[in-house]
């Protein structure tokens, strides 16, 4: 399979199912941002962090590929003529969302109470985690815009929302496990 097809040379691309849309289409922006998030999760996973976190991040990457595939599918062509799902893959479900919630709660139980907003930084792994969180929030914003135009499985929106929360708490947990101080945002008083 060649990487270049030349079919996108005029600024369009094909959705799964064959429909061609402009490369700036909200659907392309949505799954492209999920792909960007997946790359940042990979960068975070490649850091010197606890193996358990690496395994969870690996699972998250798989979920993000599933989400990307769903978002890349033309809703008009999501089903085959025989009524079967064109993608034929396990969709993101409540159990994946519940898993993130359980992990958030587990980590929060081990962390000090937050008394201030936290500035990203302190260690590269913590910073990468915050970058992934910000990209996740952008993916969520774009997905909600797409959802308003062309609804899809609501579990995708819930998953992205919970994932950004997970990444925030993970950044705090990484600060603790890497023994770096969380940087509190303390507003400067005007003079």
N, C-alpha and C positions, 0 to 999 in steps of 0.2 A: 504494500500500500504506500503510495507516495504521500508525503506530508503536504505538498502544495498541489492544489487542484486547479488553481486559476479561476475558479468559479466566483470567488469573492473580490475579484479585481475591480469591480464597479461599485463596491460598497454594500453588497448584500451577502447574506449567509443563509444557509438552510437550517430550519428547525428539524428536529427528529419527526419524521413523517413527510418531509420534503418541501413544506411551504418555505418560500424565500421571503426574507424580511430585511429591512435596512440594518446594518451593523449597529446603529445607534438606537434600535428599537428597545423599549423598556424590558422586553423579555430577554434580550441579549445582555443588557446591562445587569439584569437580575442574576442570571446564571453565571455571567462573567465575574461578578463580584463575589459570588459563592466560590468560584474557582480561585479567585485571588485570596479569599479567606483560607481556603484549603492549603494554598502554598505557604501562608504565614503559619498555619497550624503545623505544617511540616517543618518549617524553620524552628519553631518553638520545640517541637518533638526532638529535633536534632541537638538540642542543648544538653548540658550535663545536669539533668534533673532526675528525680526519682523514677524508677522503672514503671511503677504503677501509673504515674501521670503519663508516661510515654505510651503505655498500652491504651489508656483511655483516649488520648489524643489520636492514636491510630484508628480506634473505633469511630471517633468523631469524623475523621477524614473519610471513612467509608460512608457515613451518613450524609456528609456533604456532597459526595459524588452522586448519591441517590437523589438528593435534593436538586442538584444541578441537572441531572437527567430528566427529572420531572418538569423542571422549569424550562428545559430546552425542547419539550414536546409540544407540538401544536395541539391545543385542546380539541380542535375539530377533528384531529386525526389520532387521538390518543387510543382509540379502540380499533382493532382490526375488523374486517367485514364480518367475522364470525362472533364479534362481541367481546373477544378477549383483549386484555390490556396489551397494547403494543410494546410497552417496556418489559413486561414480564419479569419485574424485579420486586423484591420486598420493599414496600414503602415505609417511610418514617411513620412510626406509630406511637401511641401513648406510652408504651414501655420505655422507649428511648428518652422521651421527655421526662418521665418519672425517674429514670436513672440519673439524668443531669440534676434533678431536684434533690435526690438522695445524696449525690456527691457534694452539692452546694451545702446542704445541711451538715453533712459529715465534716467538711472542712471548716465551716463556720463555727462548729462546736469547739474546734481547736485554735481558733483565732481570737485575739483580743477584740473587745467591742470597738467599733469605729466611732471616733469622736469628731473627726474632721474629714473633709474630702481628701483624697490621696492623689498626689502628683505621680504620674508614671516615672519610673526610673529606679535607680539603686543598683541594678544588675542587668546585664543584657537579656537574660532569660525573662526577667520581670517586664522589661520594656517590650520585648517581642510579644509577650502575652497581652500587654495593653494595646499594642498595634493590632493584634488579631481581634481583640474585643471591639476596637473602633471600626475595623473593616466588617465585623459581624453586624454591628449596628447599621452600617451603611447598606449591607446586604438586606437586612430586615426592612429598612426604609424603602428600598427599591422593590422588594418583594411585595410589600403592602400596596405600593402604587400599582404594581402589576395586578395584584389580587382585586383591586377596585375595578380594573378594566376587564380582566379575564380571570374569574375565580378558579382556584385550584384547591388541592387538599389543604385544609386549614392547619393541619398538623405541622406543615412546613413553617408557617408563621410562628406557631408556638415553639417549635424547636429552635428557630433562630433567636427568638426572644430569650429563651432559657439558656441557650448557648452563650450569649453575651454576658448574662449574669454569671454563668459558670466560669467564664474566662476572667471576669473581674475578681471573683473569689479565689480562683487559681493563682492569679497574680499576687494576691495577698499571701496565699499559702506558700508560694515560691519565695517571697520575701522572707517569710519565717524560716523555711527549710534551708535557704541559702544564707541565713543569718545576716540579712541586710535590713537596715532600718527603713520602715515605710516613711515616705516623704509626705508630711502633712501640708495641706494648703492652708496657710494662715493669711487671710487678706491683709494687705498693707493698709494702714489707716491713711486717709488723705491729710495733707498738712494744712 
